Amino acid sequence: VSGVPAYYFLWLSGVIFTIGAVGVLIRRNPLVIFMCIELMLNAVNLAFVAVGRYLNSMDGQVFAFLVITVAAAEVVVGVAIIVQVYRAGRNMDVDELDLMKS
Amino acid sequence: VVVAFAILAAWELVTAIGVMASRRPIYNALSLVANMLGLAVLFLLLNAQFLFAAQIIVYAGAVMVLFVFIIALLNPQMDITLSRPSVEWGYGLIFGVVFAGLILALLYNRDLTGIPGVFTPQVIDAFGNVQILGAVLYSRFLLPVEVTSVLLLVAAVGAVYLAARKIR
């Protein structure tokens, strides 16, 4: 990557991560919160791959690959839980969900 | 390359803000698809051809199809209201500015200080990205790969269990 310093990629990654974090904080729909979490994971992947590229290492790509795998598993379970909550007739608002309160 | 990076960075920022701020969940999902495709091209820019393919297939393909499918299935009309523009928006924006400022200040013009590895672009060109990634993945990182496979199995079983079960 001639001409682009490494910290440009890390900046981009940090800004995307921040946008995802803000989305998690201000949104109330659990599906949208999930999407913002995916955004944060993607930002971290970008940082992994960029650092690995600039340090001539393959480890960044391996970790990004593992993160992709874990994110897929996480989405499957999370979406299953969201569907269950929806089928239970609850309001889809994370401020009002209290299913775990005993 | 700089121009390509600038275009891609702008694309990523616009679509990321779309994911955060769109009102309807389907627009959030489509913004996220666009974001992931842009990220895949960034991977290509970083010589990560295998991750480019994996990103498109796994994320933009499987995960986002799942999201769009769920949105179409549940049709969550009743909860499309963005949280009221209230105090939590203010806190969210303050947090975002502070957090982004800290990260950018931390990374400002800082060089990477790690010890460079052996996989220079010449080596990767000689053997191929996928070949080297596979060799590393199944030699040094064999244990994490196996643990991840168990995790995938657990997630699949858990999803089936959750889908089959009734909660009150």
HADDOCK unambig.tbl for C-alpha pairs under 7 A between the chains (distance, minus, plus):
assign (segid A and resid 1 and name CA) (segid B and resid 46 and name CA) 6.59 0.50 0.50
assign (segid A and resid 3 and name CA) (segid B and resid 2 and name CA) 6.26 0.50 0.50
assign (segid A and resid 4 and name CA) (segid B and resid 2 and name CA) 5.89 0.50 0.50
assign (segid A and resid 7 and name CA) (segid B and resid 107 and name CA) 6.32 0.50 0.50
assign (segid A and resid 7 and name CA) (segid B and resid 109 and name CA) 6.51 0.50 0.50
assign (segid A and resid 7 and name CA) (segid B and resid 110 and name CA) 6.87 0.50 0.50
assign (segid A and resid 11 and name CA) (segid B and resid 104 and name CA) 6.02 0.50 0.50
assign (segid A and resid 12 and name CA) (segid B and resid 9 and name CA) 6.67 0.50 0.50
assign (segid A and resid 14 and name CA) (segid B and resid 100 and name CA) 6.67 0.50 0.50
assign (segid A and resid 14 and name CA) (segid B and resid 103 and name CA) 6.26 0.50 0.50
assign (segid A and resid 15 and name CA) (segid B and resid 100 and name CA) 5.95 0.50 0.50
assign (segid A and resid 16 and name CA) (segid B and resid 13 and name CA) 6.68 0.50 0.50
assign (segid A and resid 16 and name CA) (segid B and resid 16 and name CA) 6.47 0.50 0.50
assign (segid A and resid 18 and name CA) (segid B and resid 96 and name CA) 5.79 0.50 0.50
assign (segid A and resid 18 and name CA) (segid B and resid 99 and name CA) 6.67 0.50 0.50
assign (segid A and resid 18 and name CA) (segid B and resid 100 and name CA) 5.95 0.50 0.50
assign (segid A and resid 19 and name CA) (segid B and resid 16 and name CA) 6.69 0.50 0.50
assign (segid A and resid 19 and name CA) (segid B and resid 17 and name CA) 6.65 0.50 0.50
assign (segid A and resid 19 and name CA) (segid B and resid 20 and name CA) 6.78 0.50 0.50
assign (segid A and resid 19 and name CA) (segid B and resid 96 and name CA) 6.95 0.50 0.50
assign (segid A and resid 20 and name CA) (segid B and resid 20 and name CA) 6.68 0.50 0.50
assign (segid A and resid 22 and name CA) (segid B and resid 92 and name CA) 5.42 0.50 0.50
assign (segid A and resid 22 and name CA) (segid B and resid 93 and name CA) 6.94 0.50 0.50
assign (segid A and resid 22 and name CA) (segid B and resid 96 and name CA) 5.77 0.50 0.50
assign (segid A and resid 23 and name CA) (segid B and resid 20 and name CA) 4.80 0.50 0.50
assign (segid A and resid 25 and name CA) (segid B and resid 92 and name CA) 6.06 0.50 0.50
assign (segid A and resid 26 and name CA) (segid B and resid 83 and name CA) 6.86 0.50 0.50
assign (segid A and resid 26 and name CA) (segid B and resid 88 and name CA) 6.19 0.50 0.50
assign (segid A and resid 26 and name CA) (segid B and resid 89 and name CA) 5.90 0.50 0.50
assign (segid A and resid 26 and name CA) (segid B and resid 92 and name CA) 6.02 0.50 0.50
assign (segid A and resid 27 and name CA) (segid B and resid 82 and name CA) 6.54 0.50 0.50
assign (segid A and resid 27 and name CA) (segid B and resid 83 and name CA) 6.05 0.50 0.50
assign (segid A and resid 28 and name CA) (segid B and resid 83 and name CA) 6.19 0.50 0.50
assign (segid A and resid 29 and name CA) (segid B and resid 79 and name CA) 6.61 0.50 0.50
assign (segid A and resid 32 and name CA) (segid B and resid 25 and name CA) 6.48 0.50 0.50
assign (segid A and resid 32 and name CA) (segid B and resid 28 and name CA) 6.96 0.50 0.50
assign (segid A and resid 36 and name CA) (segid B and resid 19 and name CA) 6.89 0.50 0.50
assign (segid A and resid 36 and name CA) (segid B and resid 20 and name CA) 6.69 0.50 0.50
assign (segid A and resid 50 and name CA) (segid B and resid 46 and name CA) 6.54 0.50 0.50
assign (segid A and resid 53 and name CA) (segid B and resid 46 and name CA) 6.33 0.50 0.50
assign (segid A and resid 55 and name CA) (segid B and resid 114 and name CA) 6.94 0.50 0.50
assign (segid A and resid 55 and name CA) (segid B and resid 116 and name CA) 4.51 0.50 0.50
assign (segid A and resid 55 and name CA) (segid B and resid 117 and name CA) 6.07 0.50 0.50
assign (segid A and resid 56 and name CA) (segid B and resid 116 and name CA) 5.62 0.50 0.50
assign (segid A and resid 56 and name CA) (segid B and resid 117 and name CA) 4.92 0.50 0.50
assign (segid A and resid 56 and name CA) (segid B and resid 118 and name CA) 6.10 0.50 0.50
assign (segid A and resid 56 and name CA) (segid B and resid 119 and name CA) 4.82 0.50 0.50
assign (segid A and resid 56 and name CA) (segid B and resid 120 and name CA) 4.88 0.50 0.50
assign (segid A and resid 57 and name CA) (segid B and resid 116 and name CA) 6.82 0.50 0.50
assign (segid A and resid 57 and name CA) (segid B and resid 117 and name CA) 4.81 0.50 0.50
assign (segid A and resid 57 and name CA) (segid B and resid 118 and name CA) 6.57 0.50 0.50
assign (segid A and resid 57 and name CA) (segid B and resid 119 and name CA) 5.39 0.50 0.50
assign (segid A and resid 58 and name CA) (segid B and resid 119 and name CA) 6.65 0.50 0.50
assign (segid A and resid 58 and name CA) (segid B and resid 133 and name CA) 6.71 0.50 0.50
assign (segid A and resid 62 and name CA) (segid B and resid 137 and name CA) 6.46 0.50 0.50
assign (segid A and resid 65 and name CA) (segid B and resid 51 and name CA) 6.80 0.50 0.50
assign (segid A and resid 72 and name CA) (segid B and resid 63 and name CA) 6.43 0.50 0.50
assign (segid A and resid 73 and name CA) (segid B and resid 152 and name CA) 5.73 0.50 0.50
assign (segid A and resid 73 and name CA) (segid B and resid 155 and name CA) 5.49 0.50 0.50
assign (segid A and resid 76 and name CA) (segid B and resid 155 and name CA) 6.98 0.50 0.50
assign (segid A and resid 76 and name CA) (segid B and resid 159 and name CA) 6.44 0.50 0.50
assign (segid A and resid 77 and name CA) (segid B and resid 155 and name CA) 6.15 0.50 0.50
assign (segid A and resid 77 and name CA) (segid B and resid 158 and name CA) 6.69 0.50 0.50
assign (segid A and resid 77 and name CA) (segid B and resid 159 and name CA) 5.23 0.50 0.50
assign (segid A and resid 80 and name CA) (segid B and resid 159 and name CA) 5.80 0.50 0.50
assign (segid A and resid 80 and name CA) (segid B and resid 162 and name CA) 6.20 0.50 0.50
assign (segid A and resid 80 and name CA) (segid B and resid 163 and name CA) 6.22 0.50 0.50
assign (segid A and resid 81 and name CA) (segid B and resid 162 and name CA) 6.75 0.50 0.50
assign (segid A and resid 88 and name CA) (segid B and resid 167 and name CA) 6.43 0.50 0.50
assign (segid A and resid 88 and name CA) (segid B and resid 168 and name CA) 6.21 0.50 0.50
assign (segid A and resid 92 and name CA) (segid B and resid 79 and name CA) 6.14 0.50 0.50
assign (segid A and resid 93 and name CA) (segid B and resid 79 and name CA) 6.99 0.50 0.50
